[in-house]
Amino acid sequence: MQFPINHDTPITYPGPQPDAADVVVIGAGIIGVCTALFLARDGLKVALLEKGRVAAEQSSRNWGWIRQQGRDPDEMPIMSEAQRLWRELATQTNVDIGLRQGGITYFASKARQLADYEEWLPHARANGVDSKILSQAEVAAMFPGMAGPSLGALVTPSDLRAEPWVAVPALAAIAAREGVQIIESCAVRSLDITDGRVSGVVTEQGRIAADNVVLAGGAWSALFLRNHGVSMPQLSVRENVAATEPLPEIYAGAAANRKVAFRRREDGGYTLAPPGAPELFIGPDAWRALPHYMTQLRANPFGQVLHPFAPTGFPDAWTTKRRWRGDESTPFEAMRILNPAPNMGKIRRLLRNFAEMFPDLPPVKLKAAWAGMIDTMPDIVPVVDRVDRLPGLTIGTGMSGHGFGIGPGMGRVLAALATGGEVGHDLSRFRLSRFTDGSPMILGPNV
C-alpha cells in the first residue's frame, strides 16, 4: 500500500503565493507548520511553502512518540513546553489526532543500560519530569506476558503519543485558519539577497518579498544552504517502520528494547521500528561531513548501516545537483516527496522480534510498511540559529529523529528567534557555529 500522504494526495493548499510576507517559512513538516502558526499568532503575515504536500516526509513517517524521556538536557526545557502545547493544540483541531498519555518505557537487559538511565534521571528531575527506574519485578508486573530478560526499565508515565499523519496536517489546518498562507507543490528555489541580507525568496512560481525567512527543510536543508555557500554537516538516514494489524493491548504507550520499539496506535495495532542502526547512503556530503562525525563514530562504530549509493534524486545522491540559479529547476522540484523504500528484511525481522517478545499474542500480521529519511547532526541535536552571514535567515533543522514530539515547542522558539522576540530558552547548544569554532562534539544522551 502507499503511505497515507503521497504523490497522489490531493493538494489542500494550492495557493497562489503572495507577492510579499513578513516571514516566509520553507518546509511544511512539523517544525515549519508550528513555526508558521506561532508567527501568525504574533500578528505577522506568514507564507508557508512546501515543495510537495504538508507533512509528506519524515514528519508523518515517524514513530509518533512525544517523549521527554532520554532527551538531551538542553532540549528538555523546550520539550516541557512542547508537552503543554500539544495538549492545548489538540483541543483546537477539527479531528482527533490520537493524542494520548500512555507513557514511554525503555527496557534494560544489561547493567550498563540501567546505569545510563540512572545517570540521565537528574535531568528529568531538574525539569519536573516524572521519570523513574523500575525494578525487574515491577517490569514483570507491568508487562506480564513479556519474554526475555529485563533487569529493569526507565519509564516516564507522563509521556504522550499521537498519530503523525493525522496530527501534522491538523496543526496545518489550525495555522491556515489563523491566517497562514500555505502553498503546496511550490518549491523554494533560492533566497533573494539584496545588499548582503535576505529580501525574500524565489520559488518556482516567482518571487515573494520578505525580510525574514525560516528554513525548516528537514533532510533538504543542507542542500538548500550549500547553494548559498553555507556549509552545515547535516546528513539523512533511513529508518524503517512497520504497522501491525490490530492486536490485544499490551501497553497503552510506547516502549523499546535493543531489538524493537513499539507504540500502540488508535486503530488497535502497533507501530514497530528498529531502535538502532539507521541506514546511511554515502554521498558527497557524507564525505565532506566525516570529520564532524568522528566523535559519534568512535562512540558507536557500528551505529549505522552504510550503503554506497543513494537512490537517484535523494539529497545526498551522487548525481543530485548542488548549484543552481533561481530561474533553474531544482532538486526540490525533481523530488516532491522523499519516499524511500522500506528495507523489507528489517521489517520481517521486526515482526519476528515483536512476536517473540510477547509470545502470548495472536499472530503478528503486517498491515503496512514504510520508511523515512531522518535529518541528523554529528552531535544528535538540531541547529536552531540565525545565520550571521545571511541576515534575515533562521535555521531550524537537524532534529535527529526528535522533531515530532518537540515540534510545537521548537516552532514557538523559532518564531521568536526569527523576529527578535523572547525565545525563553538557552539555545547555545544548537548554534550553527559549533561546527566551525573549534567546539568539541558533545553527543546527546544514548538512552
Secondary structure, DSSP 4 states (H G I P E B T S, - for coil): ---SS-TTSPPS---PPPSB-SEEEE--SHHHHHHHHHHHHTT--EEEE-SS-TT-SHHHHS--EE--TT--TTTHHHHHHHHHHHHHHHTTSSS----EE--EEEEESSHHHHHHHHHHHHHHHHTT---EEEEHHHHHHHSTT--S---EEEEETT-EE--HHHHHHHHHHHHHHTT-EEESS--EEEEEEETTEEEEEEETTEEEE-SEEEE--GGGHHHHHHTTT-----EEEEEEEEEEPP---S-SSEEE-SS-EEEE-TTS-EEEE--S--EEE--HHHHHHGGGGHHHHHH-TTS-EEES-PPTTSTT-TTS-----TTS--HHHH-SS--PPP-HHHHHHHHHHHHHHSTTSPP--EEEEEEEEEEE-TTSS-EEEE-TTSTTEEEEE--TT-HHHHHHHHHHHHHHHHHT----S--GGG-GGGGTS-----PPP--
